[in-house]
Amino acid sequence: MDFSSDVLTLEVNDYVATLWLNRPEARNALGSALWRDLPLAAQAIASDNAVRVLVIAAKGPHFTVGLDLKEFGGGFMAGGVDASRAVANERAYKSVRTMQASLTAIAALEIPVIAAVHGYCIGGGVDLISACDIRLSAGNATYSIREAKVAIVADLGTLQRLPRIVSAGHIAELAFTGKDIDARRAAEIGLVNSVHGENGEDVFAAAQNLAIEIAANSPLAVRGTKAVLAANDGRTIDEGLDYVARWNTMYLQSNDLKEAMTAFMERRPPVFRGD
């Protein structure tokens, strides 16, 4: 897979890709290199037909402390020494939209994406895991929609994607206060699916096991399931039923289905190829 980055590392093992946030010396703070390289990583993953599941994890003691304020702190306040207020505002707007697009590139992947979180998952980290399909947590994780504490409205996707994950009251509490919550509380409100062990190694092992379980299924069926789930947004139940009927009309007669039926008759595990 053709991808390189100073802040991200991409590994592929059989059908499972792992994208590591790899800036541990900065507690994986999300700087310009991350926003530039994340869509490129998504493109590389999408172009590899062998990859069926993506795990996003982090090197070092923390998943991420969020936006790199040392790098971006003054960037939103100034547009250059000769810039007018209008030009400065335009540059700030384009910067935010670029970062939003980086996370959307992850959300738009056709394959399932699993976040494996340990340590701090602050601000932009919640934006990132909100763009994933499944979130697993280590027991030592801390979550915070921190933006209100630094006089910012969360603008990279948390307030748009999180309402599809947890209830409105919980989002309002976390976003209005900027408070920290631990892994147990995150699981209680549905922010994460489950808690595994106490550290990054434990949750990464759990994420890998889950990814392997998903990857054993027909990749056509798994991608179709993700597409149908996404298509439910903004549709009535009947419209959603029509969408899945049309989807299966297109893809039901696959070699994967033939393999599933043959394997059942032969009493063996199926081996899916995704065609």
Secondary structure, 3 states (H helix, E strand, C coil): CCCCCCCEEEEEECCEEEEEECCHHHCCCECHHHHHHHHHHHHHHHCCCCCCEEEEEECCCCCECCECHHHHCCCCCCCCCCCCHHHHHHHHHHHHHHHHHHHHHHHCCCCCEEEEECCEEECHHHHHHHCCCEEEECCCCEEECHHHHHCCCCCCCHHHHHHHCCCHHHHHHHHHHCCCEEHHHHHHCCCCCEECCCCHHHHHHHHHHHHHHHHCCCHHHHHHHHHHHHHCCCCCHHHHHHHHHHHHHHHCCCHHHHHHHHHHHCCCCCCCCCC
